Amino acid sequence: MYGENACPNAQDPPDLPALGALMVDTGRGGRVGEFRGVAGPYWSLRPVGGGAEWEAEPHRVRPALLMEQLRARTARLNARSRGEVL
């Protein structure tokens, strides 16, 4: 019988994005970060413009919409214009 041994809750792992692609971590409230690579079963993301990386579960990460990309980049530029250390 077709699919007899298949796990009903199994998900295919998502395709790896390009390095530097902006992604949204839905597991952390929609935090936007740059894709930095794979660390074991997790994906490494870092804030736009630098900062400490964090690990995200691949099934909780999606590509950032254009509006989300613009918002993240604008927030970084605004912080830089205020003299904040990035």
Jmol script that loads the backbone (N, CA, C; Angstrom):
load data "model"
ATOM      1  N   MET A   1       0.844  -1.175   0.000  1.00  0.00           N
ATOM      2  CA  MET A   1       0.000   0.000   0.000  1.00  0.00           C
ATOM      3  C   MET A   1       0.890   1.238   0.000  1.00  0.00           C
ATOM      4  N   TYR A   2       0.542   2.227  -0.787  1.00  0.00           N
ATOM      5  CA  TYR A   2       1.340   3.443  -0.921  1.00  0.00           C
ATOM      6  C   TYR A   2       1.349   4.230   0.384  1.00  0.00           C
ATOM      7  N   GLY A   3       2.532   4.645   0.856  1.00  0.00           N
ATOM      8  CA  GLY A   3       2.655   5.466   2.052  1.00  0.00           C
ATOM      9  C   GLY A   3       2.418   4.722   3.350  1.00  0.00           C
ATOM     10  N   GLU A   4       2.411   3.415   3.306  1.00  0.00           N
ATOM     11  CA  GLU A   4       2.099   2.627   4.494  1.00  0.00           C
ATOM     12  C   GLU A   4       3.099   2.871   5.626  1.00  0.00           C
ATOM     13  N   ASN A   5       4.381   3.021   5.294  1.00  0.00           N
ATOM     14  CA  ASN A   5       5.403   3.215   6.306  1.00  0.00           C
ATOM     15  C   ASN A   5       5.764   4.684   6.521  1.00  0.00           C
ATOM     16  N   ALA A   6       5.067   5.561   5.884  1.00  0.00           N
ATOM     17  CA  ALA A   6       5.388   6.987   6.005  1.00  0.00           C
ATOM     18  C   ALA A   6       4.798   7.560   7.284  1.00  0.00           C
ATOM     19  N   CYS A   7       5.556   8.435   7.901  1.00  0.00           N
ATOM     20  CA  CYS A   7       5.084   9.121   9.099  1.00  0.00           C
ATOM     21  C   CYS A   7       4.128  10.238   8.674  1.00  0.00           C
ATOM     22  N   PRO A   8       2.918  10.300   9.224  1.00  0.00           N
ATOM     23  CA  PRO A   8       1.960  11.303   8.765  1.00  0.00           C
ATOM     24  C   PRO A   8       2.373  12.732   9.099  1.00  0.00           C
ATOM     25  N   ASN A   9       3.228  12.949  10.093  1.00  0.00           N
ATOM     26  CA  ASN A   9       3.626  14.302  10.479  1.00  0.00           C
ATOM     27  C   ASN A   9       4.986  14.701   9.918  1.00  0.00           C
ATOM     28  N   ALA A  10       5.570  13.882   9.064  1.00  0.00           N
ATOM     29  CA  ALA A  10       6.894  14.188   8.530  1.00  0.00           C
ATOM     30  C   ALA A  10       6.817  15.382   7.587  1.00  0.00           C
ATOM     31  N   GLN A  11       7.792  16.277   7.730  1.00  0.00           N
ATOM     32  CA  GLN A  11       7.886  17.424   6.848  1.00  0.00           C
ATOM     33  C   GLN A  11       9.209  17.343   6.109  1.00  0.00           C
ATOM     34  N   ASP A  12       9.180  17.676   4.827  1.00  0.00           N
ATOM     35  CA  ASP A  12      10.425  17.745   4.086  1.00  0.00           C
ATOM     36  C   ASP A  12      11.196  18.962   4.579  1.00  0.00           C
ATOM     37  N   PRO A  13      12.499  18.841   4.729  1.00  0.00           N
ATOM     38  CA  PRO A  13      13.260  20.014   5.149  1.00  0.00           C
ATOM     39  C   PRO A  13      13.201  21.084   4.072  1.00  0.00           C
ATOM     40  N   PRO A  14      13.073  22.355   4.467  1.00  0.00           N
ATOM     41  CA  PRO A  14      13.008  23.412   3.465  1.00  0.00           C
ATOM     42  C   PRO A  14      14.332  23.558   2.730  1.00  0.00           C
ATOM     43  N   ASP A  15      14.270  24.095   1.519  1.00  0.00           N
ATOM     44  CA  ASP A  15      15.480  24.324   0.744  1.00  0.00           C
ATOM     45  C   ASP A  15      16.332  25.387   1.424  1.00  0.00           C
ATOM     46  N   LEU A  16      17.641  25.240   1.326  1.00  0.00           N
ATOM     47  CA  LEU A  16      18.544  26.213   1.919  1.00  0.00           C
ATOM     48  C   LEU A  16      18.497  27.514   1.127  1.00  0.00           C
ATOM     49  N   PRO A  17      18.366  28.640   1.820  1.00  0.00           N
ATOM     50  CA  PRO A  17      18.424  29.923   1.123  1.00  0.00           C
ATOM     51  C   PRO A  17      19.869  30.290   0.799  1.00  0.00           C
ATOM     52  N   ALA A  18      20.041  31.309  -0.016  1.00  0.00           N
ATOM     53  CA  ALA A  18      21.380  31.807  -0.340  1.00  0.00           C
ATOM     54  C   ALA A  18      21.964  32.491   0.889  1.00  0.00           C
ATOM     55  N   LEU A  19      23.290  32.439   1.018  1.00  0.00           N
ATOM     56  CA  LEU A  19      23.944  33.133   2.120  1.00  0.00           C
ATOM     57  C   LEU A  19      23.616  34.619   2.044  1.00  0.00           C
ATOM     58  N   GLY A  20      23.253  35.197   3.171  1.00  0.00           N
ATOM     59  CA  GLY A  20      22.918  36.614   3.226  1.00  0.00           C
ATOM     60  C   GLY A  20      21.462  36.932   2.943  1.00  0.00           C
ATOM     61  N   ALA A  21      20.675  35.929   2.543  1.00  0.00           N
ATOM     62  CA  ALA A  21      19.253  36.163   2.271  1.00  0.00           C
ATOM     63  C   ALA A  21      18.549  36.554   3.564  1.00  0.00           C
ATOM     64  N   LEU A  22      17.640  37.507   3.475  1.00  0.00           N
ATOM     65  CA  LEU A  22      16.903  37.928   4.661  1.00  0.00           C
ATOM     66  C   LEU A  22      15.751  36.964   4.909  1.00  0.00           C
ATOM     67  N   MET A  23      15.699  36.473   6.143  1.00  0.00           N
ATOM     68  CA  MET A  23      14.707  35.488   6.540  1.00  0.00           C
ATOM     69  C   MET A  23      13.978  35.974   7.786  1.00  0.00           C
ATOM     70  N   VAL A  24      12.768  35.476   7.993  1.00  0.00           N
ATOM     71  CA  VAL A  24      11.975  35.804   9.171  1.00  0.00           C
ATOM     72  C   VAL A  24      11.888  34.558  10.038  1.00  0.00           C
ATOM     73  N   ASP A  25      12.273  34.695  11.299  1.00  0.00           N
ATOM     74  CA  ASP A  25      12.196  33.606  12.273  1.00  0.00           C
ATOM     75  C   ASP A  25      10.851  33.733  12.988  1.00  0.00           C
ATOM     76  N   THR A  26       9.877  32.957  12.560  1.00  0.00           N
ATOM     77  CA  THR A  26       8.540  33.030  13.163  1.00  0.00           C
ATOM     78  C   THR A  26       8.530  32.455  14.569  1.00  0.00           C
ATOM     79  N   GLY A  27       9.530  31.676  14.929  1.00  0.00           N
ATOM     80  CA  GLY A  27       9.648  31.133  16.277  1.00  0.00           C
ATOM     81  C   GLY A  27      10.106  32.178  17.292  1.00  0.00           C
ATOM     82  N   ARG A  28      10.577  33.320  16.806  1.00  0.00           N
ATOM     83  CA  ARG A  28      11.038  34.406  17.677  1.00  0.00           C
ATOM     84  C   ARG A  28      10.270  35.689  17.394  1.00  0.00           C
ATOM     85  N   GLY A  29       9.003  35.562  17.152  1.00  0.00           N
ATOM     86  CA  GLY A  29       8.148  36.729  16.992  1.00  0.00           C
ATOM     87  C   GLY A  29       8.361  37.510  15.711  1.00  0.00           C
ATOM     88  N   GLY A  30       8.816  36.863  14.659  1.00  0.00           N
ATOM     89  CA  GLY A  30       8.985  37.549  13.388  1.00  0.00           C
ATOM     90  C   GLY A  30      10.291  38.313  13.264  1.00  0.00           C
ATOM     91  N   ARG A  31      11.287  37.908  14.004  1.00  0.00           N
ATOM     92  CA  ARG A  31      12.599  38.567  13.951  1.00  0.00           C
ATOM     93  C   ARG A  31      13.236  38.332  12.584  1.00  0.00           C
ATOM     94  N   VAL A  32      13.768  39.394  11.977  1.00  0.00           N
ATOM     95  CA  VAL A  32      14.386  39.309  10.651  1.00  0.00           C
ATOM     96  C   VAL A  32      15.891  39.177  10.811  1.00  0.00           C
ATOM     97  N   GLY A  33      16.474  38.261  10.060  1.00  0.00           N
ATOM     98  CA  GLY A  33      17.913  38.072  10.106  1.00  0.00           C
ATOM     99  C   GLY A  33      18.456  37.585   8.782  1.00  0.00           C
ATOM    100  N   GLU A  34      19.765  37.718   8.631  1.00  0.00           N
ATOM    101  CA  GLU A  34      20.456  37.233   7.444  1.00  0.00           C
ATOM    102  C   GLU A  34      20.815  35.773   7.644  1.00  0.00           C
ATOM    103  N   PHE A  35      20.573  34.954   6.637  1.00  0.00           N
ATOM    104  CA  PHE A  35      20.948  33.544   6.700  1.00  0.00           C
ATOM    105  C   PHE A  35      22.463  33.441   6.631  1.00  0.00           C
ATOM    106  N   ARG A  36      23.065  32.731   7.617  1.00  0.00           N
ATOM    107  CA  ARG A  36      24.518  32.605   7.703  1.00  0.00           C
ATOM    108  C   ARG A  36      25.004  31.181   7.465  1.00  0.00           C
ATOM    109  N   GLY A  37      24.134  30.195   7.553  1.00  0.00           N
ATOM    110  CA  GLY A  37      24.557  28.819   7.332  1.00  0.00           C
ATOM    111  C   GLY A  37      23.797  27.847   8.201  1.00  0.00           C
ATOM    112  N   VAL A  38      24.279  26.624   8.214  1.00  0.00           N
ATOM    113  CA  VAL A  38      23.635  25.537   8.951  1.00  0.00           C
ATOM    114  C   VAL A  38      24.511  25.160  10.133  1.00  0.00           C
ATOM    115  N   ALA A  39      23.880  24.987  11.286  1.00  0.00           N
ATOM    116  CA  ALA A  39      24.574  24.558  12.501  1.00  0.00           C
ATOM    117  C   ALA A  39      23.825  23.358  13.058  1.00  0.00           C
ATOM    118  N   GLY A  40      24.245  22.177  12.667  1.00  0.00           N
ATOM    119  CA  GLY A  40      23.534  20.965  13.088  1.00  0.00           C
ATOM    120  C   GLY A  40      22.150  20.946  12.461  1.00  0.00           C
ATOM    121  N   PRO A  41      21.111  20.749  13.282  1.00  0.00           N
ATOM    122  CA  PRO A  41      19.753  20.730  12.725  1.00  0.00           C
ATOM    123  C   PRO A  41      19.154  22.138  12.588  1.00  0.00           C
ATOM    124  N   TYR A  42      19.907  23.169  12.956  1.00  0.00           N
ATOM    125  CA  TYR A  42      19.381  24.536  12.966  1.00  0.00           C
ATOM    126  C   TYR A  42      20.015  25.383  11.873  1.00  0.00           C
ATOM    127  N   TRP A  43      19.352  26.496  11.568  1.00  0.00           N
ATOM    128  CA  TRP A  43      19.905  27.495  10.669  1.00  0.00           C
ATOM    129  C   TRP A  43      20.417  28.649  11.514  1.00  0.00           C
ATOM    130  N   SER A  44      21.555  29.189  11.148  1.00  0.00           N
ATOM    131  CA  SER A  44      22.113  30.345  11.841  1.00  0.00           C
ATOM    132  C   SER A  44      21.661  31.618  11.136  1.00  0.00           C
ATOM    133  N   LEU A  45      21.127  32.537  11.923  1.00  0.00           N
ATOM    134  CA  LEU A  45      20.710  33.841  11.418  1.00  0.00           C
ATOM    135  C   LEU A  45      21.391  34.899  12.264  1.00  0.00           C
ATOM    136  N   ARG A  46      21.593  36.080  11.684  1.00  0.00           N
ATOM    137  CA  ARG A  46      22.136  37.182  12.473  1.00  0.00           C
ATOM    138  C   ARG A  46      21.362  38.438  12.106  1.00  0.00           C
ATOM    139  N   PRO A  47      21.306  39.392  13.009  1.00  0.00           N
ATOM    140  CA  PRO A  47      20.570  40.623  12.732  1.00  0.00           C
ATOM    141  C   PRO A  47      21.112  41.332  11.493  1.00  0.00           C
ATOM    142  N   VAL A  48      20.262  42.072  10.832  1.00  0.00           N
ATOM    143  CA  VAL A  48      20.665  42.831   9.658  1.00  0.00           C
ATOM    144  C   VAL A  48      21.735  43.840  10.082  1.00  0.00           C
ATOM    145  N   GLY A  49      22.856  43.820   9.420  1.00  0.00           N
ATOM    146  CA  GLY A  49      23.929  44.747   9.741  1.00  0.00           C
ATOM    147  C   GLY A  49      24.890  44.263  10.795  1.00  0.00           C
ATOM    148  N   GLY A  50      24.719  43.087  11.328  1.00  0.00           N
ATOM    149  CA  GLY A  50      25.654  42.540  12.300  1.00  0.00           C
ATOM    150  C   GLY A  50      25.031  42.310  13.659  1.00  0.00           C
ATOM    151  N   GLY A  51      25.773  41.659  14.494  1.00  0.00           N
ATOM    152  CA  GLY A  51      25.298  41.333  15.827  1.00  0.00           C
ATOM    153  C   GLY A  51      25.453  39.856  16.098  1.00  0.00           C
ATOM    154  N   ALA A  52      24.970  39.455  17.250  1.00  0.00           N
ATOM    155  CA  ALA A  52      25.097  38.061  17.665  1.00  0.00           C
ATOM    156  C   ALA A  52      24.150  37.173  16.863  1.00  0.00           C
ATOM    157  N   GLU A  53      24.687  36.077  16.351  1.00  0.00           N
ATOM    158  CA  GLU A  53      23.870  35.115  15.616  1.00  0.00           C
ATOM    159  C   GLU A  53      22.971  34.353  16.572  1.00  0.00           C
ATOM    160  N   TRP A  54      21.878  33.838  16.025  1.00  0.00           N
ATOM    161  CA  TRP A  54      21.018  32.949  16.790  1.00  0.00           C
ATOM    162  C   TRP A  54      20.654  31.774  15.906  1.00  0.00           C
ATOM    163  N   GLU A  55      20.225  30.704  16.536  1.00  0.00           N
ATOM    164  CA  GLU A  55      19.848  29.506  15.799  1.00  0.00           C
ATOM    165  C   GLU A  55      18.337  29.414  15.734  1.00  0.00           C
ATOM    166  N   ALA A  56      17.852  29.013  14.564  1.00  0.00           N
ATOM    167  CA  ALA A  56      16.415  28.904  14.335  1.00  0.00           C
ATOM    168  C   ALA A  56      16.098  27.533  13.752  1.00  0.00           C
ATOM    169  N   GLU A  57      14.921  27.031  14.089  1.00  0.00           N
ATOM    170  CA  GLU A  57      14.462  25.773  13.510  1.00  0.00           C
ATOM    171  C   GLU A  57      14.048  26.041  12.067  1.00  0.00           C
ATOM    172  N   PRO A  58      14.570  25.279  11.114  1.00  0.00           N
ATOM    173  CA  PRO A  58      14.302  25.558   9.699  1.00  0.00           C
ATOM    174  C   PRO A  58      12.811  25.618   9.338  1.00  0.00           C
ATOM    175  N   HIS A  59      11.982  24.803   9.984  1.00  0.00           N
ATOM    176  CA  HIS A  59      10.563  24.829   9.628  1.00  0.00           C
ATOM    177  C   HIS A  59       9.846  26.057  10.190  1.00  0.00           C
ATOM    178  N   ARG A  60      10.526  26.869  11.004  1.00  0.00           N
ATOM    179  CA  ARG A  60       9.950  28.107  11.535  1.00  0.00           C
ATOM    180  C   ARG A  60      10.532  29.355  10.866  1.00  0.00           C
ATOM    181  N   VAL A  61      11.264  29.144   9.774  1.00  0.00           N
ATOM    182  CA  VAL A  61      11.891  30.259   9.065  1.00  0.00           C
ATOM    183  C   VAL A  61      11.295  30.358   7.666  1.00  0.00           C
ATOM    184  N   ARG A  62      11.054  31.590   7.244  1.00  0.00           N
ATOM    185  CA  ARG A  62      10.528  31.822   5.896  1.00  0.00           C
ATOM    186  C   ARG A  62      11.249  33.031   5.303  1.00  0.00           C
ATOM    187  N   PRO A  63      11.234  33.153   3.979  1.00  0.00           N
ATOM    188  CA  PRO A  63      11.849  34.332   3.357  1.00  0.00           C
ATOM    189  C   PRO A  63      11.117  35.605   3.774  1.00  0.00           C
ATOM    190  N   ALA A  64      11.874  36.674   3.963  1.00  0.00           N
ATOM    191  CA  ALA A  64      11.286  37.951   4.354  1.00  0.00           C
ATOM    192  C   ALA A  64      10.586  38.584   3.157  1.00  0.00           C
ATOM    193  N   LEU A  65       9.419  39.143   3.413  1.00  0.00           N
ATOM    194  CA  LEU A  65       8.712  39.903   2.389  1.00  0.00           C
ATOM    195  C   LEU A  65       9.466  41.196   2.132  1.00  0.00           C
ATOM    196  N   LEU A  66       9.222  41.823   1.008  1.00  0.00           N
ATOM    197  CA  LEU A  66       9.911  43.064   0.674  1.00  0.00           C
ATOM    198  C   LEU A  66       9.701  44.116   1.763  1.00  0.00           C
ATOM    199  N   MET A  67       8.494  44.225   2.278  1.00  0.00           N
ATOM    200  CA  MET A  67       8.216  45.199   3.339  1.00  0.00           C
ATOM    201  C   MET A  67       9.045  44.897   4.586  1.00  0.00           C
ATOM    202  N   GLU A  68       9.185  43.631   4.931  1.00  0.00           N
ATOM    203  CA  GLU A  68       9.975  43.241   6.102  1.00  0.00           C
ATOM    204  C   GLU A  68      11.461  43.525   5.879  1.00  0.00           C
ATOM    205  N   GLN A  69      11.939  43.318   4.660  1.00  0.00           N
ATOM    206  CA  GLN A  69      13.329  43.623   4.337  1.00  0.00           C
ATOM    207  C   GLN A  69      13.589  45.118   4.479  1.00  0.00           C
ATOM    208  N   LEU A  70      12.704  45.928   3.921  1.00  0.00           N
ATOM    209  CA  LEU A  70      12.864  47.380   4.008  1.00  0.00           C
ATOM    210  C   LEU A  70      12.801  47.867   5.445  1.00  0.00           C
ATOM    211  N   ARG A  71      11.895  47.306   6.238  1.00  0.00           N
ATOM    212  CA  ARG A  71      11.768  47.693   7.642  1.00  0.00           C
ATOM    213  C   ARG A  71      13.050  47.383   8.422  1.00  0.00           C
ATOM    214  N   ALA A  72      13.615  46.210   8.197  1.00  0.00           N
ATOM    215  CA  ALA A  72      14.839  45.817   8.907  1.00  0.00           C
ATOM    216  C   ALA A  72      16.015  46.700   8.498  1.00  0.00           C
ATOM    217  N   ARG A  73      16.143  46.969   7.220  1.00  0.00           N
ATOM    218  CA  ARG A  73      17.256  47.801   6.759  1.00  0.00           C
ATOM    219  C   ARG A  73      17.099  49.250   7.223  1.00  0.00           C
ATOM    220  N   THR A  74      15.864  49.764   7.222  1.00  0.00           N
ATOM    221  CA  THR A  74      15.615  51.127   7.682  1.00  0.00           C
ATOM    222  C   THR A  74      15.904  51.256   9.170  1.00  0.00           C
ATOM    223  N   ALA A  75      15.529  50.255   9.958  1.00  0.00           N
ATOM    224  CA  ALA A  75      15.800  50.284  11.397  1.00  0.00           C
ATOM    225  C   ALA A  75      17.302  50.337  11.651  1.00  0.00           C
ATOM    226  N   ARG A  76      18.068  49.604  10.874  1.00  0.00           N
ATOM    227  CA  ARG A  76      19.529  49.620  11.027  1.00  0.00           C
ATOM    228  C   ARG A  76      20.085  50.993  10.685  1.00  0.00           C
ATOM    229  N   LEU A  77      19.643  51.576   9.575  1.00  0.00           N
ATOM    230  CA  LEU A  77      20.124  52.902   9.184  1.00  0.00           C
ATOM    231  C   LEU A  77      19.741  53.968  10.200  1.00  0.00           C
ATOM    232  N   ASN A  78      18.545  53.883  10.740  1.00  0.00           N
ATOM    233  CA  ASN A  78      18.121  54.836  11.766  1.00  0.00           C
ATOM    234  C   ASN A  78      18.980  54.715  13.022  1.00  0.00           C
ATOM    235  N   ALA A  79      19.283  53.499  13.427  1.00  0.00           N
ATOM    236  CA  ALA A  79      20.131  53.289  14.601  1.00  0.00           C
ATOM    237  C   ALA A  79      21.521  53.862  14.357  1.00  0.00           C
ATOM    238  N   ARG A  80      22.036  53.653  13.148  1.00  0.00           N
ATOM    239  CA  ARG A  80      23.368  54.170  12.824  1.00  0.00           C
ATOM    240  C   ARG A  80      23.359  55.705  12.844  1.00  0.00           C
ATOM    241  N   SER A  81      22.286  56.321  12.357  1.00  0.00           N
ATOM    242  CA  SER A  81      22.225  57.784  12.323  1.00  0.00           C
ATOM    243  C   SER A  81      22.111  58.382  13.740  1.00  0.00           C
ATOM    244  N   ARG A  82      21.595  57.590  14.684  1.00  0.00           N
ATOM    245  CA  ARG A  82      21.524  58.048  16.093  1.00  0.00           C
ATOM    246  C   ARG A  82      22.831  57.831  16.828  1.00  0.00           C
ATOM    247  N   GLY A  83      23.801  57.216  16.153  1.00  0.00           N
ATOM    248  CA  GLY A  83      25.101  56.988  16.775  1.00  0.00           C
ATOM    249  C   GLY A  83      25.179  55.723  17.592  1.00  0.00           C
ATOM    250  N   GLU A  84      24.188  54.834  17.461  1.00  0.00           N
ATOM    251  CA  GLU A  84      24.217  53.576  18.212  1.00  0.00           C
ATOM    252  C   GLU A  84      25.300  52.664  17.672  1.00  0.00           C
ATOM    253  N   VAL A  85      25.897  51.902  18.548  1.00  0.00           N
ATOM    254  CA  VAL A  85      26.917  50.943  18.155  1.00  0.00           C
ATOM    255  C   VAL A  85      26.218  49.743  17.532  1.00  0.00           C
ATOM    256  N   LEU A  86      26.609  49.407  16.310  1.00  0.00           N
ATOM    257  CA  LEU A  86      25.962  48.294  15.610  1.00  0.00           C
ATOM    258  C   LEU A  86      26.828  47.069  15.663  1.00  0.00           C
TER     259      LEU A  86
END
end "model"
wireframe off; spacefill off
backbone 0.3
color backbone group
